[in-house]
Amino acid sequence: MTSTSPSIGFESDDDRLSGLAAARVYLAENSSLALAGVLVILVIATSVVEPDYFSFAGLRNTLLLAAPLGILAAAQTVLMLTGGIDLSVAMIATGAGYVAGNQSPAGAVVAILLGLLVGLLSGAANGVGVGVFRVNPLIMTLATSAILLGLFTQWAQSFLSGSTAVAPFISTLGAGSFLDHRVPYSVLVWAGISAMLLLLLHRSGFGRVVYGIGDNDVAMRLAGVRVWQVQIAVYTLAGLLAAVAGILLAGRTGAVDLQLASTFLLPSVAAAVIGGTSIFGGTGSYVGTILGALILSVLNSLLTFLNVGQAVQQIVYGSIVLVLAWGYAQLTGVHR
């Protein structure tokens, strides 16, 4: 007579599968809570390293970094939901900020509008390349970044030469604060964009189409959705968001150059990935991205107080993207 009792100390395949399923459910239902916990822990750790950090001035400095990063990460989030990505956001932001600074003698309104035009045209070009000509998003946006760098390098020596200082209004918008210098104006811009984006993604038909394309673009095409039009729209939106972030960065620094947003590309992707947006499309929320941007901004402050250089910070951001992308792929069972 053989025994049918289970072996003690060994985990069955069914147990592993049920554990994985439970992890997926937990990740889906409690991701924002977990991210908020990580954020609190990082704030406490940073205040231990630098006691003055836990003050209005310290938190204000973090928010000054978080606002443009959160807006750039918004661009990545919208695109990643469709299964795309934009490697040109940092260069678009730089170009928009540079134009805004260069055209500031004509007035803040003209400078801002021309800066936004840079984002509009660049984003639309990306959308046409990806949506109409079916160029891979990585290749298309990388090429756009290189083209923009070359163009602005040439233009900076010709018709864009001259002023590099931004208008006072832009400087106030990017670096100024209200409520007795406690809350940056850039946070108000970020809050307005966040509200509109959350409504767009979760309370509109366009948002449902964005998620649907990321989940299964073939099915959406068969359902009659003109996917190429949606892709042009989201890449154009991403370009505008990148331009807004670039103008805020220009205002924060007070002057512009062609390295203005160069260090923000990897953090913009990392913030979206930390927030739970899948690089494979169809999964994620901008709420998580907001928390991801705040986490990276606090982490940046912590590393700065520890005298960690920019190179090491980029290594940290890259490692975060790799580990979390792998982790989410394992938990969601997505392998492409």
N, C-alpha and C positions, 0 to 999 in steps of 0.2 A: 504494500500500500504506500503510495507516494504522498508526500506532504504538499499541500497547496498554499501553505502560509507564505506571505511575502517575506523576502529577505530583509533582515534588519540592517539599517545603515546604508542602504542603496536607494537612490531616488529613481523612480520609474520614469519612463518617457511621458506618461500621462501627467505625472506630478510636475515635470519640467514645463510641459505645455500649459498646464493650468497656472503655474507660477508666472509664466511669460504673459499669459492673457491677463492675469491680475495686475501685472506691472503696467501693461498697456492701458488698462482701464484707469489705474491710479494716475498715470502720467497725463491722461486726457482730462481727468476730472479735477486734479489738484496741482496742475503745473503752475498756475499763477500764485497759489499759496506757497508752493515750494520756492519759487523765485523770490517772492517777498521775504521769505525767511532767509534766503541767501543774502539778499540786499541788507537786511537788518544786521546780520552777522558781520558783513563787510564794513558797514558803518561803524559798528562797535569796535572792530579790529583797527580801523583807521584812526578812530578817536583815542585808542590806547597808544598807538604809535605817535600820534600828534594830538595832544589834548586840546589844542586850540581849534582843531577841525570841527568838533561838535559845537559849533556856534553858527550864527547867521552868516557870518563872513565866510566860514569854511564851506558851509552847505551851498552858499550862493556861488562860489567858485566852481563847485561840482556841477551845479545846474547850468552855468555858462558853457560848460563843455557838453553836458547832456543834451541841450536843446538842438544844436546843429547835428550832433550825432544821431539823435532820435529821429530827426527829419530825414537824414540820409538813409537811416535804417528803415524808415517808412517806405522809401523808394524800393529798397531791396525786398521788403516784405511783400508789397503788391506784386512785384515781378516773380518772386519765388513761389507765390501762391499759384501762378500760372505755369510753373515749371521753368521759369527763366531766371535770369540774373543780369546785373549790370556792372561791368568792370570799368565803366567810364564815369560813374557818378562823381568820383573825386575830381576828375579832370573837368567835368561839367561845372561842378561847384567852383573850382578854381577859375575857370573861364568867366563864369557869371560874376564872381566877386571881383575879378580883375577889371571887367568892363564897367561894373558899378563904381569902382574906385576911379578909373580913368575918366569916366563921364560925369563924375561928381561936380566939376565946375559948372555943368549945365543945370544943376539942381538935383535934389534927391529923388524926385519923382521920375525924371527922365532917366537917371542912373539906374534906379530899381527896375523900371520897365525894360530897359535895354538888357540888363542882367537876366531878367526873366525870359527875354526873347532868346538868349543863348541857350537856356535850358529847354525851351519849347522846341527850337529847331533841332537841337542835338537829340533830344528824346524822340522826336518824330522820325528823324533819320534812322535811329536804332529800331523803331517800331516798323518802319517800312522794310528795313533789311531783314528783320526776323519774321514779320508777318507776311509780307508779299513775296520776298525773294527766298524765304526759308533758310536764311543763313543761321547757323548755330549761334545762340545768344552769347556764348563765351567769345567766339570769334568776332562776331559783329561788334560787340561793345568794347572788346580789346582794341579792335581796329579804330573805332571811333575815338577812343582815348588817345591813341597814338597820333591820329590825324589832328585832333584838337590841340595836342601839345605842340605839334609842328606848326600849325597855323598861328597859335597865340605867340609862340616864340618869334615867328617872323613878323607878326603884326605889332608886337611890342617894340619893334625897332622902326616901325613906320607910322601908320595912322593911329595906333594905340599908344604911341610914346607920349610921355608927359606925366600928368598927375598920377600918383599912386596912393594919395591920401583920400579917404572916403569922406563924404559929406557929413556934417555934424548929426543930421537926423539918422543916418545909417549907423554912425558910431553909437548913438544913443540906443538905437534898436538892438544892436548886437552886444553892447557892453554895459548899457545903462540899467538902472534898477529903480523901483519905486517902493513904497512902504518903508521909508527911511533906509533906502539902499539894501533892502533885504531880498526882494524878489526881482529877478532880471526881466526886462521887457521881452527878451527872446523866449522866455518860458511862456508868455502869453501867446506869442506866435505859434509855438509848438503846441500849446493846448488847443488853440483854434483848429490847427491842421489835424490834430489827433481826433477831435470831435467829428470833423467832417469825414475823415477817413473811416472811422468806426461806423458812422452812419452809412457810408458808401458800401462798405464791405458786408455789413450785417443787417442792413435795413433797406436794401435796394435789389432790384433784379440784376443790375450790373454786377453787384457783389456775388450773387449766386452763380452768375455766368463765369466770373473769375475763378471761383472755387471749382466749378465744373470742368473748366478747361484744364486746370492743374490736375484734377483727378483722372480725367479721360478725355483728351481733346478730340479723339476720333469719334467717340459717342456724341460729343457736342456738335461736331460737324454733321453727323448723320441726323441730328435733331434739328438741323437748319440754322445753327448759330454760325455767323460769319466770324470765325476765329481770328482771321487776319485783322479784322477791324478792331476787335477787342485788344489784340496785341499792340496795334498802333496806339490805341488809347492809353493802355497801361504804361507803355514805354514813354509816351509823351508826358503823362502824369509824373512818372519817375524823374524825367528831365526837369520838370518844373520844381519838384520837391528838392532836387539836388541844387537847383539855382537858388532857391530860398535859403537853403543851408549855407551855400557859398556866400551869399550877401550878408547873412548873420555873422559868418566867420570873418568877413572883411570888416564888418563893424566892430567885432571884438578885438581885432588886432590893430585897427585904425589905419592900416596901410596894406597894400596888396602886392603880391608877387606870384610867380608861376609855380610856387610850391605851397600855396595857401592851404589846400586841403589834401595834400599828397599822403598824409599819414592816416586819413580817415577811411580809406577803401576797405581794408581788412576789418577794422572795428564795425563798420556798417553792416558787413555780412555777419560778423560774430554776434552782434546784438540781435539780429533776426533769428539766427540759429539758436542762441541761448534762450530766446523767447518761445521756442518750440515750433517755428516755421520750418516746414520740411523743404529741403533743397530739391526734392522730387515733385513738389507741387501738391496743391489740394488740401494741405493741412497747415493750420497755424492761425494766429490772431495778432492784431497789432497791439493788443493789451500786453501780451507777452513780450513783444518787441520793446515797448516802453520800459518795462522792467529790465529787459536785457540792456538797454542803453544806460539806464541808471546804474546797473551793476557794473558795467564797464567803466563808467565815469568815476564811480567810487573806487574801483580797482585801480584806475589810472592815478587817482590821488594817493592811494596807499603806496603804489610802486614809486611815485615821485617822492613821497616822504622817506621811503627806504633808499633813496638815491639810485634807483634802478634806471638805467638809460633807455632811450627810445628804442634801441635795437632789441633789447630784452623784452620790452613791452610788446613789440611786434611778434616776437617768438611766442609770448604768452597768448596773444590773440589768435595766432595761427594754430596753436595747440588746442585751444578751446574749440575752434571750428572743427578741427579734425576729430577730436574725441566726441563731441556732441553729435556731429553728423553721423559718425559710426554708431553711436549709442542709439540715436533715434531710428536709424535704419534697422538695427537689431530688434528694437522694441516694436516697431511697426511692421516688421517683416518685409520691408521694401528693399529689393536688391536689383538695381538696374545697371 
